[in-house]
Amino acid sequence: MARDFCLLIIFTCNLFASENFWFSYKIATDNKLVVFEERNISPQMQAVDVTEYKILCQLNTKKKQYQSTSHYLNENFDDVLECFYPMSTKVVNYTLIETKGMIERTVLTIIPTKFTVDFKDDFANIKTIK
């Protein structure tokens, strides 16, 4: 009984929130070398009743019939990342001077943003949820 209830919850979450996602990104460099990178595209677990969207960009790759939406987004992550650069991006740059030398550290952060994917025949539109 408990197993059936858990399966019902998972099914309804996937049914209502399958095309809405969260995007966030963070990268840190020391002296222009990447030391940390965190990339997240995760599905939303709650249904959102929003009718107002803002078109962010268009991906010109076609989704395969058997491919899930999250797999498609992770496969085309570099293109998706370019879409979110104009969003709320925070860049912090500072210099540490020690006896061993100087370290210039830069941290780029794109804050978590809700978005949805709308697939057409040969392309996909990425829209942010207002």
C-alpha positions in Angstrom: 0.0 0.0 0.0 2.8 2.4 0.9 4.7 1.5 -2.2 1.6 2.2 -4.4 1.1 5.6 -2.7 4.8 6.5 -3.3 4.5 5.5 -7.0 1.3 7.6 -7.3 3.1 10.6 -5.9 6.0 10.2 -8.3 3.7 9.7 -11.3 1.7 12.8 -10.5 4.8 14.9 -10.0 6.1 13.7 -13.4 2.7 14.2 -15.0 2.2 17.8 -14.0 5.8 19.1 -13.8 7.6 17.3 -16.5 8.4 20.3 -18.7 9.3 22.9 -16.0 12.9 23.0 -14.9 15.3 24.9 -12.7 18.6 26.1 -14.0 21.6 27.3 -12.0 25.3 27.5 -12.7 28.5 28.4 -10.8 32.1 28.4 -11.9 35.3 29.5 -10.0 38.7 30.1 -11.5 42.1 30.7 -9.9 44.6 32.5 -12.2 42.3 31.7 -15.2 42.2 27.9 -14.5 38.9 26.3 -13.6 38.9 24.9 -10.1 35.2 24.5 -9.5 32.2 24.1 -11.7 28.6 23.3 -10.7 25.9 22.9 -13.3 22.3 22.1 -12.5 19.3 21.4 -14.6 16.6 19.8 -12.5 12.9 19.3 -13.0 10.4 21.2 -10.8 8.5 19.0 -8.4 5.5 21.4 -8.0 3.1 22.3 -10.7 3.2 26.0 -11.5 0.1 27.8 -12.9 1.7 30.6 -14.8 0.5 32.0 -18.1 3.2 34.6 -18.5 6.5 33.5 -20.1 9.4 35.4 -21.6 11.1 33.7 -24.6 14.8 33.4 -23.8 16.3 31.7 -26.8 15.9 29.0 -29.4 17.9 25.8 -29.6 18.3 24.6 -33.2 18.7 21.0 -32.5 15.9 18.4 -32.8 14.8 16.3 -29.9 14.9 12.6 -30.7 11.6 10.7 -30.2 12.9 8.4 -27.4 14.9 11.1 -25.6 13.6 12.7 -22.4 13.6 16.4 -22.0 16.2 16.4 -19.2 18.5 14.3 -21.3 18.0 16.7 -24.2 18.9 19.7 -22.0 22.0 18.1 -20.5 23.2 17.0 -24.0 22.9 20.6 -25.2 24.1 22.2 -22.0 26.6 24.6 -23.7 23.8 26.1 -25.8 21.5 26.3 -22.8 24.2 28.0 -20.8 24.6 30.7 -23.5 20.8 31.4 -23.2 21.0 32.1 -19.5 24.0 34.5 -19.6 21.8 37.6 -20.0 19.8 36.6 -16.9 20.8 37.5 -13.4 24.5 36.8 -13.5 26.8 37.7 -10.6 30.6 38.0 -11.1 32.9 38.4 -8.2 36.6 39.0 -8.8 39.2 39.4 -6.1 43.0 39.0 -5.6 44.8 37.2 -2.7 48.4 38.2 -2.1 50.3 35.6 -0.1 54.0 34.9 0.5 53.9 32.2 -2.2 52.5 34.6 -4.8 49.3 36.1 -6.0 46.0 34.4 -6.7 43.4 36.1 -8.8 40.0 34.4 -8.2 36.9 34.9 -10.2 33.5 33.4 -9.4 30.6 33.6 -11.9 27.1 32.6 -10.6 23.8 32.4 -12.5 21.1 32.4 -9.8 18.5 29.6 -10.0 15.9 30.4 -12.6 12.6 28.6 -13.5 12.2 27.8 -17.2 10.1 25.7 -19.5 10.9 24.0 -22.8 8.5 24.1 -25.8 9.4 21.7 -28.6 8.6 22.4 -32.2 9.4 20.3 -35.3 13.1 21.2 -35.7 13.9 23.4 -32.7 13.1 24.1 -29.1 12.2 27.3 -27.4 13.4 28.0 -23.9 11.1 30.3 -21.9 11.6 31.7 -18.4 8.6 31.7 -16.0 7.9 35.2 -14.7 
